[in-house]
Amino acid sequence: MNPFSEAKMKQVDKIIARYPEGKQKAALIPLLNLAQEESGGWLSEPTMDYVAGLLKIEPIEVYEVATFYSMFNLQPVGKYVFEVCQTGPCMIRGSEDIVKHIKKRLGIDVGETSADGLFTLKVVECLGACGYAPMMQLGKYFREHLTPEKVDKIIDECTQKAAQQN
């Protein structure tokens, strides 16, 4: 089962070609990013197995990487994934309260997706933006200096954007 479109397979080939023979494992993270993008935001076991085959490595080597990094999702996720930082600076500045607020507002727990399929809540380790605590990553963007009011606005924006796209 090839999770990659023809266009993405060209990218895959270019990425693998960057590395010398026998060192293709170095392409693992970029390939997992592409695979996740192509697979609706998450990595299934067959998808990870396919990537292992492309790189001529054992599937366990792929699973080790995919389970270590919080940027990889191993189950289906919502259209919008809230990745709230839970390390020291963010905790001191109230990230626990932000997580509690999101849980209450969306009716989900950490690791769950809302019934409408729009939102998934994750807690993650340091995102490297301690000066903007508490913060979260939403797609490619950081949302910083969070308050419950800012979170409500973000949720409303995402909900409106999803409604407009339907």
N, C-alpha and C positions, 0 to 999 in steps of 0.2 A: 504494500500500500504506500504509494508515493504521496506525501502530504504537500508537495510543492507543485505549483503551476509551472508551465513551461518557462515563463519569464523568470520566476524565482529560481528554477533549476539553473538558469544561466548565471544568476548571482551566486548560487551555491558553488558552481564550478569555478568561478572567479575567486571566491573566498578560499576554497581548498587549494587552488593553484598558487596562492601566496606563500605556501609553506613547503619546505623541501620534503622529498620522499621520506616516509617514515615519521614525519612530524605533523601529520595532518590533524592529530588530536588538538593542536593549537587552534583549529577552526571551530571547535565545539561550541563555544558560547555564541559566536555570531550565527552559527547554523541553528542553534536552539532558538535564538531570537527570531530568525526568519520562520522557523517551523511554527512557533507559537503565534506569530502574526498570521500565518496562512491557515491556522487551525482554530480560529475563533477565540484566540486569547489564552489557550491552554495547551498543555502537552500530554497527549495520551501515551500509554505504554507502546502501542504499535508505532506511533510517530517517533518516539525516542529510539525504538529499535531500528527504525529506518535510518535515522541519523547515525547510529552506531555502525550500521552497514556501510553507509557512505564513507565514513572515516576509517573503516577497517579496525574498529576497536570493539571491545566487549560491551554489551548493553549496560552492565553494571557501572561502567565508567561514565556513561551518560547519566544514569540515575543518580550517581554520587553528586554530579555537578548540579543537575536539575533540582535535587532536594536541598542542596546547600544554599543556593541563592534565592532570595525572596522574590526576585523579578520573574521567576518562572512559576507558573501556575500548573498544578498537577490535577486539577479538576476544573470543570467549566466555571467561568466567572461571568459577572454581569457586564453590561456595556461600560459601566464606570466602576473602576476599582480604586477604592480609597485605601491608600497605604500609609497608615499613621505611624510616625516615628515613635518608638517607645524607649529610646535610650535616655541617659541621664539628663542632659540639658532640656530635652522636650518634656520629660517627666516632671522636672522641677517647675517648668512653665505651664503645666496643666494638661499634658497630652492624655492622661488617664480620664480627665473630665471630658475631653473631646471624644474619646472612644465611647464613653458612657452615653454621651449625647447622641452620637451617630447610632448606637445600638437602639436607644429608645426611639429616636425619630424614624428609623427605618424598620424597626421590629426584627432586627437580625442580631446574631452574635458574631464575634470575630470568626472569620473563615466561612461565613455563610453569605448567601446571595438573597436579595429581596425577592419576594414572591413574583413581582412583575419582571424579574430578570434584569433590572437596570443597575443595581448596586451590589458590589461585594465589598466587605470590610476585611482588611488585613492589618495586622500590626507588624512592623518591620524594624530591623536594627537601623542604626545610624544612616541617614541619607546624606550626611555631609553638609547640612545647612543649619548648624546649631545656633547661629546668630539670629535665626528667624523662627525660633521655637515659640510655641509648638507648631509643628508643620506636618504636612503630608504630601505625598506624591499622588497626582491624579493624571494618569497617562504619562505624557512627556513633561508635564509641568508640575512645579512645586506650588503649593498653596501654603502661605506663611502667616505667622502671627495669628493663628486660629483662635477664634472665640466661638461659642455656640451660635451666635448670630451670623458670623461669617460662614459657618458650616451650613446653616439653614439656607443661606443665600446660594451657596454652591450646589446644594441638593436641588433647590428650586431651578437654578440655571440648567442643570443636567436634565431634570425632568422636562423642562420646556424644550430644550434642544432635541431630546428624544421624541417628544410629541410632534415637533416640526418635521422630523425626518420620516415620520410614518405617514 
